[in-house]
Amino acid sequence: MIHANKPTNQAQFLLRRKLTVEGFTDSQWVDFIQELNHHPCVDIAERKPKCRLIVTFDATHWSTDALIELVESYGGRLKGGWWERQKLARYRFSDENIRANANLAPFCCSKIPPMKK
């Protein structure tokens, strides 16, 4: 279970993304991580060895695609390859799933689900 570091983020909607980013210098990494940690939807961001970026964010307000756009706006790019494409596809699917489930009203298991008219 991921624990929220910022009080505004809800732990049940937090997602952790691990991406390999290429094309950043050390000063760009520092600026980028600082920008991410000050973003209202990002819970925590950190750089790991081998250019690994680990970001935990609130999936109801932000997405993996928005993270990729931010990486590209700083001049970086994601590492290519089959495995990275598979991870991105799975990340995008779970982003959409959480966003859709966040808008659903829960109902009791012993009742009939609400019908659309």
N, CA, C and O atoms as CSV, one atom per row, in Angstrom:
chain,resi,resn,atom,element,x,y,z
A,1,MET,N,N,0.835,-1.175,0.000
A,1,MET,CA,C,0.000,0.000,0.000
A,1,MET,C,C,0.879,1.238,0.000
A,1,MET,O,O,1.853,1.319,0.748
A,2,ILE,N,N,0.539,2.174,-0.821
A,2,ILE,CA,C,1.276,3.428,-0.912
A,2,ILE,C,C,0.676,4.411,0.080
A,2,ILE,O,O,-0.540,4.599,0.120
A,3,HIS,N,N,1.527,5.036,0.880
A,3,HIS,CA,C,1.065,6.020,1.859
A,3,HIS,C,C,1.262,7.421,1.295
A,3,HIS,O,O,2.295,7.718,0.695
A,4,ALA,N,N,0.274,8.273,1.491
A,4,ALA,CA,C,0.342,9.645,0.989
A,4,ALA,C,C,1.279,10.474,1.853
A,4,ALA,O,O,1.185,10.452,3.080
A,5,ASN,N,N,2.182,11.204,1.210
A,5,ASN,CA,C,3.082,12.103,1.920
A,5,ASN,C,C,2.487,13.493,2.047
A,5,ASN,O,O,2.775,14.209,3.006
A,6,LYS,N,N,1.661,13.879,1.090
A,6,LYS,CA,C,0.988,15.172,1.146
A,6,LYS,C,C,-0.430,14.950,1.653
A,6,LYS,O,O,-1.071,13.974,1.261
A,7,PRO,N,N,-0.933,15.824,2.508
A,7,PRO,CA,C,-2.259,15.614,3.081
A,7,PRO,C,C,-3.391,15.734,2.060
A,7,PRO,O,O,-4.489,15.240,2.317
A,8,THR,N,N,-3.163,16.368,0.925
A,8,THR,CA,C,-4.243,16.545,-0.054
A,8,THR,C,C,-4.466,15.312,-0.913
A,8,THR,O,O,-5.520,15.184,-1.535
A,9,ASN,N,N,-3.512,14.413,-0.961
A,9,ASN,CA,C,-3.629,13.229,-1.808
A,9,ASN,C,C,-4.322,12.093,-1.074
A,9,ASN,O,O,-4.085,11.865,0.112
A,10,GLN,N,N,-5.179,11.387,-1.794
A,10,GLN,CA,C,-5.891,10.250,-1.235
A,10,GLN,C,C,-5.104,8.986,-1.559
A,10,GLN,O,O,-4.774,8.738,-2.719
A,11,ALA,N,N,-4.804,8.191,-0.538
A,11,ALA,CA,C,-3.939,7.022,-0.711
A,11,ALA,C,C,-4.526,5.984,-1.658
A,11,ALA,O,O,-3.770,5.289,-2.337
A,12,GLN,N,N,-5.846,5.856,-1.726
A,12,GLN,CA,C,-6.432,4.831,-2.586
A,12,GLN,C,C,-6.298,5.158,-4.068
A,12,GLN,O,O,-6.475,4.272,-4.903
A,13,PHE,N,N,-5.992,6.397,-4.415
A,13,PHE,CA,C,-5.850,6.782,-5.820
A,13,PHE,C,C,-4.403,7.078,-6.214
A,13,PHE,O,O,-4.155,7.578,-7.311
A,14,LEU,N,N,-3.454,6.777,-5.341
A,14,LEU,CA,C,-2.053,7.027,-5.658
A,14,LEU,C,C,-1.482,5.903,-6.511
A,14,LEU,O,O,-1.723,4.724,-6.252
A,15,LEU,N,N,-0.729,6.284,-7.523
A,15,LEU,CA,C,-0.046,5.324,-8.387
A,15,LEU,C,C,1.439,5.623,-8.395
A,15,LEU,O,O,1.850,6.784,-8.391
A,16,ARG,N,N,2.237,4.574,-8.407
A,16,ARG,CA,C,3.688,4.734,-8.485
A,16,ARG,C,C,4.126,4.332,-9.888
A,16,ARG,O,O,3.771,3.261,-10.381
A,17,ARG,N,N,4.896,5.199,-10.518
A,17,ARG,CA,C,5.402,4.960,-11.860
A,17,ARG,C,C,6.924,4.952,-11.827
A,17,ARG,O,O,7.558,5.841,-11.258
A,18,LYS,N,N,7.494,3.924,-12.453
A,18,LYS,CA,C,8.950,3.790,-12.540
A,18,LYS,C,C,9.322,3.854,-14.016
A,18,LYS,O,O,8.984,2.961,-14.793
A,19,LEU,N,N,10.019,4.917,-14.391
A,19,LEU,CA,C,10.382,5.136,-15.788
A,19,LEU,C,C,11.885,5.385,-15.899
A,19,LEU,O,O,12.507,5.925,-14.984
A,20,THR,N,N,12.452,4.986,-17.027
A,20,THR,CA,C,13.847,5.271,-17.317
A,20,THR,C,C,13.886,6.450,-18.273
A,20,THR,O,O,13.360,6.380,-19.384
A,21,VAL,N,N,14.511,7.533,-17.833
A,21,VAL,CA,C,14.544,8.778,-18.602
A,21,VAL,C,C,15.963,9.009,-19.100
A,21,VAL,O,O,16.925,8.900,-18.340
A,22,GLU,N,N,16.082,9.329,-20.385
A,22,GLU,CA,C,17.377,9.611,-20.989
A,22,GLU,C,C,17.423,11.067,-21.439
A,22,GLU,O,O,16.388,11.683,-21.690
A,23,GLY,N,N,18.627,11.606,-21.536
A,23,GLY,CA,C,18.804,12.935,-22.103
A,23,GLY,C,C,18.857,14.076,-21.109
A,23,GLY,O,O,18.875,15.236,-21.521
A,24,PHE,N,N,18.882,13.794,-19.813
A,24,PHE,CA,C,18.963,14.844,-18.796
A,24,PHE,C,C,20.402,14.966,-18.285
A,24,PHE,O,O,21.094,13.965,-18.098
A,25,THR,N,N,20.831,16.190,-18.068
A,25,THR,CA,C,22.083,16.418,-17.358
A,25,THR,C,C,21.765,16.416,-15.857
A,25,THR,O,O,20.600,16.359,-15.463
A,26,ASP,N,N,22.804,16.477,-15.032
A,26,ASP,CA,C,22.576,16.468,-13.583
A,26,ASP,C,C,21.774,17.681,-13.131
A,26,ASP,O,O,20.901,17.556,-12.273
A,27,SER,N,N,22.056,18.852,-13.694
A,27,SER,CA,C,21.318,20.055,-13.290
A,27,SER,C,C,19.856,19.982,-13.761
A,27,SER,O,O,18.956,20.453,-13.065
A,28,GLN,N,N,19.625,19.397,-14.932
A,28,GLN,CA,C,18.250,19.218,-15.395
A,28,GLN,C,C,17.488,18.250,-14.490
A,28,GLN,O,O,16.305,18.453,-14.219
A,29,TRP,N,N,18.163,17.200,-14.022
A,29,TRP,CA,C,17.519,16.263,-13.094
A,29,TRP,C,C,17.087,16.978,-11.813
A,29,TRP,O,O,15.971,16.784,-11.330
A,30,VAL,N,N,17.964,17.792,-11.278
A,30,VAL,CA,C,17.650,18.505,-10.030
A,30,VAL,C,C,16.440,19.411,-10.240
A,30,VAL,O,O,15.514,19.406,-9.429
A,31,ASP,N,N,16.441,20.185,-11.321
A,31,ASP,CA,C,15.319,21.077,-11.611
A,31,ASP,C,C,14.022,20.295,-11.849
A,31,ASP,O,O,12.953,20.692,-11.386
A,32,PHE,N,N,14.133,19.200,-12.563
A,32,PHE,CA,C,12.953,18.396,-12.891
A,32,PHE,C,C,12.343,17.762,-11.649
A,32,PHE,O,O,11.124,17.794,-11.475
A,33,ILE,N,N,13.164,17.194,-10.793
A,33,ILE,CA,C,12.659,16.570,-9.555
A,33,ILE,C,C,12.049,17.635,-8.646
A,33,ILE,O,O,11.026,17.393,-8.006
A,34,GLN,N,N,12.665,18.800,-8.589
A,34,GLN,CA,C,12.117,19.883,-7.777
A,34,GLN,C,C,10.755,20.325,-8.317
A,34,GLN,O,O,9.821,20.557,-7.549
A,35,GLU,N,N,10.649,20.439,-9.642
A,35,GLU,CA,C,9.369,20.803,-10.268
A,35,GLU,C,C,8.294,19.764,-9.963
A,35,GLU,O,O,7.160,20.117,-9.640
A,36,LEU,N,N,8.648,18.488,-10.064
A,36,LEU,CA,C,7.668,17.432,-9.787
A,36,LEU,C,C,7.222,17.444,-8.327
A,36,LEU,O,O,6.034,17.286,-8.046
A,37,ASN,N,N,8.144,17.627,-7.409
A,37,ASN,CA,C,7.786,17.609,-5.992
A,37,ASN,C,C,6.929,18.812,-5.591
A,37,ASN,O,O,6.240,18.759,-4.572
A,38,HIS,N,N,6.960,19.890,-6.373
A,38,HIS,CA,C,6.110,21.037,-6.092
A,38,HIS,C,C,4.788,20.990,-6.857
A,38,HIS,O,O,3.928,21.849,-6.663
A,39,HIS,N,N,4.624,20.001,-7.714
A,39,HIS,CA,C,3.369,19.859,-8.465
A,39,HIS,C,C,2.274,19.403,-7.501
A,39,HIS,O,O,2.528,18.518,-6.684
A,40,PRO,N,N,1.057,19.975,-7.562
A,40,PRO,CA,C,0.014,19.631,-6.593
A,40,PRO,C,C,-0.485,18.186,-6.686
A,40,PRO,O,O,-0.969,17.646,-5.692
A,41,CYS,N,N,-0.380,17.557,-7.841
A,41,CYS,CA,C,-0.879,16.184,-7.990
A,41,CYS,C,C,0.172,15.131,-7.670
A,41,CYS,O,O,-0.164,13.962,-7.477
A,42,VAL,N,N,1.423,15.523,-7.612
A,42,VAL,CA,C,2.511,14.579,-7.358
A,42,VAL,C,C,2.735,14.474,-5.860
A,42,VAL,O,O,2.914,15.478,-5.170
A,43,ASP,N,N,2.722,13.246,-5.370
A,43,ASP,CA,C,2.956,13.014,-3.952
A,43,ASP,C,C,4.446,13.077,-3.653
A,43,ASP,O,O,4.876,13.805,-2.759
A,44,ILE,N,N,5.226,12.317,-4.397
A,44,ILE,CA,C,6.672,12.338,-4.207
A,44,ILE,C,C,7.346,11.891,-5.509
A,44,ILE,O,O,6.836,11.027,-6.222
A,45,ALA,N,N,8.488,12.488,-5.800
A,45,ALA,CA,C,9.277,12.123,-6.973
A,45,ALA,C,C,10.734,12.027,-6.553
A,45,ALA,O,O,11.219,12.827,-5.753
A,46,GLU,N,N,11.425,11.032,-7.105
A,46,GLU,CA,C,12.838,10.879,-6.783
A,46,GLU,C,C,13.584,10.244,-7.943
A,46,GLU,O,O,13.013,9.546,-8.780
A,47,ARG,N,N,14.872,10.513,-7.959
A,47,ARG,CA,C,15.752,9.933,-8.982
A,47,ARG,C,C,16.543,8.805,-8.349
A,47,ARG,O,O,17.088,8.942,-7.253
A,48,LYS,N,N,16.595,7.703,-9.048
A,48,LYS,CA,C,17.360,6.544,-8.607
A,48,LYS,C,C,18.544,6.357,-9.558
A,48,LYS,O,O,18.583,6.981,-10.619
A,49,PRO,N,N,19.499,5.513,-9.197
A,49,PRO,CA,C,20.621,5.267,-10.108
A,49,PRO,C,C,20.152,4.733,-11.462
A,49,PRO,O,O,19.047,4.207,-11.594
A,50,LYS,N,N,21.008,4.881,-12.448
A,50,LYS,CA,C,20.756,4.448,-13.827
A,50,LYS,C,C,19.599,5.213,-14.463
A,50,LYS,O,O,18.837,4.651,-15.251
A,51,CYS,N,N,19.467,6.495,-14.120
A,51,CYS,CA,C,18.469,7.401,-14.717
A,51,CYS,C,C,17.043,6.913,-14.515
A,51,CYS,O,O,16.201,7.092,-15.395
A,52,ARG,N,N,16.760,6.306,-13.383
A,52,ARG,CA,C,15.412,5.843,-13.086
A,52,ARG,C,C,14.647,6.948,-12.364
A,52,ARG,O,O,15.152,7.553,-11.418
A,53,LEU,N,N,13.435,7.200,-12.820
A,53,LEU,CA,C,12.549,8.185,-12.212
A,53,LEU,C,C,11.409,7.434,-11.546
A,53,LEU,O,O,10.738,6.621,-12.183
A,54,ILE,N,N,11.190,7.702,-10.274
A,54,ILE,CA,C,10.089,7.092,-9.544
A,54,ILE,C,C,9.188,8.220,-9.068
A,54,ILE,O,O,9.615,9.102,-8.323
A,55,VAL,N,N,7.925,8.180,-9.512
A,55,VAL,CA,C,6.960,9.226,-9.200
A,55,VAL,C,C,5.703,8.581,-8.652
A,55,VAL,O,O,5.201,7.607,-9.212
A,56,THR,N,N,5.199,9.124,-7.561
A,56,THR,CA,C,3.915,8.714,-7.016
A,56,THR,C,C,2.974,9.902,-7.154
A,56,THR,O,O,3.261,10.994,-6.665
A,57,PHE,N,N,1.836,9.675,-7.832
A,57,PHE,CA,C,0.922,10.781,-8.083
A,57,PHE,C,C,-0.524,10.349,-7.901
A,57,PHE,O,O,-0.841,9.160,-7.880
A,58,ASP,N,N,-1.400,11.354,-7.769
A,58,ASP,CA,C,-2.832,11.137,-7.620
A,58,ASP,C,C,-3.431,10.921,-9.007
A,58,ASP,O,O,-3.457,11.838,-9.828
A,59,ALA,N,N,-3.909,9.714,-9.263
A,59,ALA,CA,C,-4.369,9.346,-10.611
A,59,ALA,C,C,-5.716,9.949,-10.965
A,59,ALA,O,O,-6.119,9.896,-12.127
A,60,THR,N,N,-6.424,10.520,-10.006
A,60,THR,CA,C,-7.701,11.144,-10.351
A,60,THR,C,C,-7.508,12.489,-11.028
A,60,THR,O,O,-8.405,12.971,-11.720
A,61,HIS,N,N,-6.337,13.103,-10.835
A,61,HIS,CA,C,-6.085,14.432,-11.397
A,61,HIS,C,C,-4.923,14.490,-12.375
A,61,HIS,O,O,-4.761,15.494,-13.069
A,62,TRP,N,N,-4.113,13.446,-12.449
A,62,TRP,CA,C,-2.931,13.461,-13.300
A,62,TRP,C,C,-2.770,12.104,-13.934
A,62,TRP,O,O,-3.385,11.140,-13.479
A,63,SER,N,N,-1.959,11.996,-14.973
A,63,SER,CA,C,-1.800,10.720,-15.673
A,63,SER,C,C,-0.345,10.498,-16.071
A,63,SER,O,O,0.491,11.396,-15.974
A,64,THR,N,N,-0.074,9.294,-16.516
A,64,THR,CA,C,1.258,8.953,-17.000
A,64,THR,C,C,1.596,9.769,-18.244
A,64,THR,O,O,2.740,10.186,-18.419
A,65,ASP,N,N,0.606,9.998,-19.108
A,65,ASP,CA,C,0.844,10.798,-20.309
A,65,ASP,C,C,1.237,12.230,-19.958
A,65,ASP,O,O,2.085,12.816,-20.630
A,66,ALA,N,N,0.638,12.799,-18.920
A,66,ALA,CA,C,1.013,14.144,-18.482
A,66,ALA,C,C,2.449,14.147,-17.952
A,66,ALA,O,O,3.187,15.111,-18.158
A,67,LEU,N,N,2.837,13.082,-17.279
A,67,LEU,CA,C,4.212,12.951,-16.791
A,67,LEU,C,C,5.184,12.874,-17.962
A,67,LEU,O,O,6.238,13.508,-17.935
A,68,ILE,N,N,4.841,12.107,-18.981
A,68,ILE,CA,C,5.706,11.984,-20.159
A,68,ILE,C,C,5.832,13.327,-20.878
A,68,ILE,O,O,6.916,13.687,-21.338
A,69,GLU,N,N,4.727,14.065,-20.975
A,69,GLU,CA,C,4.779,15.392,-21.597
A,69,GLU,C,C,5.710,16.324,-20.831
A,69,GLU,O,O,6.445,17.107,-21.432
A,70,LEU,N,N,5.678,16.239,-19.501
A,70,LEU,CA,C,6.557,17.075,-18.687
A,70,LEU,C,C,8.018,16.694,-18.888
A,70,LEU,O,O,8.885,17.565,-18.958
A,71,VAL,N,N,8.294,15.392,-18.981
A,71,VAL,CA,C,9.659,14.931,-19.249
A,71,VAL,C,C,10.146,15.481,-20.580
A,71,VAL,O,O,11.273,15.966,-20.682
A,72,GLU,N,N,9.298,15.406,-21.604
A,72,GLU,CA,C,9.685,15.878,-22.927
A,72,GLU,C,C,9.836,17.398,-22.973
A,72,GLU,O,O,10.659,17.911,-23.731
A,73,SER,N,N,9.055,18.120,-22.176
A,73,SER,CA,C,9.183,19.578,-22.152
A,73,SER,C,C,10.511,20.010,-21.525
A,73,SER,O,O,11.006,21.099,-21.816
A,74,TYR,N,N,11.087,19.169,-20.673
A,74,TYR,CA,C,12.395,19.457,-20.089
A,74,TYR,C,C,13.538,18.981,-20.979
A,74,TYR,O,O,14.704,19.173,-20.633
A,75,GLY,N,N,13.228,18.368,-22.113
A,75,GLY,CA,C,14.268,17.935,-23.040
A,75,GLY,C,C,14.677,16.483,-22.889
A,75,GLY,O,O,15.645,16.053,-23.517
A,76,GLY,N,N,13.980,15.726,-22.086
A,76,GLY,CA,C,14.307,14.311,-21.910
A,76,GLY,C,C,13.417,13.436,-22.771
A,76,GLY,O,O,12.509,13.913,-23.452
A,77,ARG,N,N,13.700,12.153,-22.721
A,77,ARG,CA,C,12.885,11.177,-23.443
A,77,ARG,C,C,12.918,9.876,-22.656
A,77,ARG,O,O,13.846,9.609,-21.892
A,78,LEU,N,N,11.881,9.076,-22.865
A,78,LEU,CA,C,11.837,7.779,-22.210
A,78,LEU,C,C,12.688,6.786,-22.982
A,78,LEU,O,O,12.838,6.883,-24.200
A,79,LYS,N,N,13.235,5.843,-22.258
A,79,LYS,CA,C,14.016,4.790,-22.894
A,79,LYS,C,C,13.088,3.960,-23.772
A,79,LYS,O,O,11.990,3.601,-23.347
A,80,GLY,N,N,13.509,3.660,-24.963
A,80,GLY,CA,C,12.699,2.860,-25.882
A,80,GLY,C,C,12.904,1.379,-25.617
A,80,GLY,O,O,13.741,0.984,-24.805
A,81,GLY,N,N,12.136,0.584,-26.305
A,81,GLY,CA,C,12.268,-0.860,-26.169
A,81,GLY,C,C,10.931,-1.518,-25.923
A,81,GLY,O,O,9.951,-0.873,-25.553
A,82,TRP,N,N,10.919,-2.804,-26.136
A,82,TRP,CA,C,9.684,-3.571,-26.017
A,82,TRP,C,C,9.132,-3.522,-24.592
A,82,TRP,O,O,7.943,-3.275,-24.393
A,83,TRP,N,N,9.991,-3.758,-23.609
A,83,TRP,CA,C,9.528,-3.808,-22.225
A,83,TRP,C,C,8.979,-2.463,-21.775
A,83,TRP,O,O,7.975,-2.416,-21.065
A,84,GLU,N,N,9.609,-1.384,-22.167
A,84,GLU,CA,C,9.129,-0.046,-21.802
A,84,GLU,C,C,7.759,0.236,-22.423
A,84,GLU,O,O,6.896,0.837,-21.783
A,85,ARG,N,N,7.561,-0.197,-23.666
A,85,ARG,CA,C,6.252,-0.002,-24.309
A,85,ARG,C,C,5.170,-0.807,-23.598
A,85,ARG,O,O,4.041,-0.338,-23.460
A,86,GLN,N,N,5.501,-2.009,-23.149
A,86,GLN,CA,C,4.541,-2.826,-22.410
A,86,GLN,C,C,4.175,-2.179,-21.074
A,86,GLN,O,O,3.007,-2.158,-20.687
A,87,LYS,N,N,5.176,-1.657,-20.379
A,87,LYS,CA,C,4.919,-0.977,-19.108
A,87,LYS,C,C,4.035,0.242,-19.316
A,87,LYS,O,O,3.103,0.474,-18.546
A,88,LEU,N,N,4.321,1.025,-20.356
A,88,LEU,CA,C,3.517,2.222,-20.621
A,88,LEU,C,C,2.068,1.861,-20.936
A,88,LEU,O,O,1.149,2.550,-20.492
A,89,ALA,N,N,1.856,0.798,-21.690
A,89,ALA,CA,C,0.488,0.369,-22.001
A,89,ALA,C,C,-0.244,-0.033,-20.731
A,89,ALA,O,O,-1.411,0.318,-20.555
A,90,ARG,N,N,0.419,-0.758,-19.849
A,90,ARG,CA,C,-0.200,-1.155,-18.578
A,90,ARG,C,C,-0.455,0.059,-17.687
A,90,ARG,O,O,-1.493,0.140,-17.031
A,91,TYR,N,N,0.486,1.001,-17.662
A,91,TYR,CA,C,0.310,2.223,-16.879
A,91,TYR,C,C,-0.890,3.020,-17.378
A,91,TYR,O,O,-1.692,3.500,-16.576
A,92,ARG,N,N,-1.019,3.165,-18.688
A,92,ARG,CA,C,-2.143,3.922,-19.253
A,92,ARG,C,C,-3.476,3.256,-18.947
A,92,ARG,O,O,-4.461,3.935,-18.657
A,93,PHE,N,N,-3.510,1.931,-19.011
A,93,PHE,CA,C,-4.746,1.209,-18.704
A,93,PHE,C,C,-5.155,1.428,-17.256
A,93,PHE,O,O,-6.326,1.683,-16.974
A,94,SER,N,N,-4.205,1.331,-16.340
A,94,SER,CA,C,-4.550,1.515,-14.927
A,94,SER,C,C,-4.912,2.968,-14.626
A,94,SER,O,O,-5.739,3.222,-13.751
A,95,ASP,N,N,-4.304,3.934,-15.339
A,95,ASP,CA,C,-4.698,5.343,-15.187
A,95,ASP,C,C,-6.174,5.524,-15.530
A,95,ASP,O,O,-6.927,6.132,-14.770
A,96,GLU,N,N,-6.578,4.991,-16.682
A,96,GLU,CA,C,-7.975,5.112,-17.114
A,96,GLU,C,C,-8.916,4.395,-16.153
A,96,GLU,O,O,-10.000,4.895,-15.851
A,97,ASN,N,N,-8.503,3.231,-15.675
A,97,ASN,CA,C,-9.335,2.452,-14.771
A,97,ASN,C,C,-9.564,3.180,-13.452
A,97,ASN,O,O,-10.692,3.231,-12.961
A,98,ILE,N,N,-8.525,3.733,-12.885
A,98,ILE,CA,C,-8.677,4.458,-11.613
A,98,ILE,C,C,-9.511,5.708,-11.805
A,98,ILE,O,O,-10.353,6.023,-10.963
A,99,ARG,N,N,-9.292,6.430,-12.903
A,99,ARG,CA,C,-10.064,7.647,-13.146
A,99,ARG,C,C,-11.549,7.310,-13.296
A,99,ARG,O,O,-12.399,8.049,-12.799
A,100,ALA,N,N,-11.872,6.206,-13.972
A,100,ALA,CA,C,-13.271,5.807,-14.145
A,100,ALA,C,C,-13.881,5.346,-12.823
A,100,ALA,O,O,-15.030,5.671,-12.522
A,101,ASN,N,N,-13.124,4.598,-12.040
A,101,ASN,CA,C,-13.649,4.094,-10.769
A,101,ASN,C,C,-13.778,5.176,-9.707
A,101,ASN,O,O,-14.586,5.045,-8.788
A,102,ALA,N,N,-13.004,6.226,-9.819
A,102,ALA,CA,C,-13.086,7.308,-8.837
A,102,ALA,C,C,-14.411,8.047,-8.931
A,102,ALA,O,O,-14.864,8.638,-7.950
A,103,ASN,N,N,-15.043,8.017,-10.113
A,103,ASN,CA,C,-16.305,8.731,-10.317
A,103,ASN,C,C,-17.532,7.883,-10.025
A,103,ASN,O,O,-18.651,8.397,-10.059
A,104,LEU,N,N,-17.354,6.596,-9.737
A,104,LEU,CA,C,-18.492,5.720,-9.468
A,104,LEU,C,C,-18.977,5.877,-8.024
A,104,LEU,O,O,-18.184,6.038,-7.096
A,105,ALA,N,N,-20.276,5.827,-7.866
A,105,ALA,CA,C,-20.849,5.833,-6.520
A,105,ALA,C,C,-20.950,4.384,-6.048
A,105,ALA,O,O,-21.518,3.552,-6.756
A,106,PRO,N,N,-20.417,4.062,-4.874
A,106,PRO,CA,C,-20.474,2.683,-4.403
A,106,PRO,C,C,-21.906,2.294,-4.031
A,106,PRO,O,O,-22.712,3.128,-3.617
A,107,PHE,N,N,-22.195,1.000,-4.192
A,107,PHE,CA,C,-23.504,0.500,-3.806
A,107,PHE,C,C,-23.300,-0.783,-3.006
A,107,PHE,O,O,-22.259,-1.432,-3.100
A,108,CYS,N,N,-24.300,-1.131,-2.229
A,108,CYS,CA,C,-24.232,-2.288,-1.356
A,108,CYS,C,C,-24.301,-3.580,-2.191
A,108,CYS,O,O,-24.982,-3.615,-3.216
A,109,CYS,N,N,-23.620,-4.612,-1.768
A,109,CYS,CA,C,-23.586,-5.872,-2.518
A,109,CYS,C,C,-24.927,-6.595,-2.503
A,109,CYS,O,O,-25.223,-7.364,-3.418
A,110,SER,N,N,-25.733,-6.361,-1.488
A,110,SER,CA,C,-26.994,-7.092,-1.399
A,110,SER,C,C,-28.141,-6.380,-2.132
A,110,SER,O,O,-29.260,-6.890,-2.179
A,111,LYS,N,N,-27.864,-5.225,-2.691
A,111,LYS,CA,C,-28.878,-4.493,-3.437
A,111,LYS,C,C,-28.630,-4.631,-4.929
A,111,LYS,O,O,-27.523,-4.949,-5.362
A,112,ILE,N,N,-29.659,-4.391,-5.696
A,112,ILE,CA,C,-29.526,-4.400,-7.138
A,112,ILE,C,C,-28.794,-3.121,-7.545
A,112,ILE,O,O,-29.099,-2.044,-7.032
A,113,PRO,N,N,-27.832,-3.230,-8.463
A,113,PRO,CA,C,-27.113,-2.026,-8.872
A,113,PRO,C,C,-28.061,-1.015,-9.514
A,113,PRO,O,O,-29.070,-1.401,-10.105
A,114,PRO,N,N,-27.746,0.262,-9.403
A,114,PRO,CA,C,-28.620,1.277,-9.983
A,114,PRO,C,C,-28.718,1.095,-11.498
A,114,PRO,O,O,-27.726,0.802,-12.165
A,115,MET,N,N,-29.904,1.269,-12.019
A,115,MET,CA,C,-30.155,1.102,-13.462
A,115,MET,C,C,-30.127,2.455,-14.138
A,115,MET,O,O,-30.600,3.451,-13.592
A,116,LYS,N,N,-29.567,2.478,-15.331
A,116,LYS,CA,C,-29.579,3.705,-16.126
A,116,LYS,C,C,-30.892,3.814,-16.852
A,116,LYS,O,O,-31.412,2.818,-17.356
A,117,LYS,N,N,-31.438,5.015,-16.912
A,117,LYS,CA,C,-32.723,5.223,-17.569
A,117,LYS,C,C,-32.531,5.841,-18.914
A,117,LYS,O,O,-33.506,6.093,-19.622
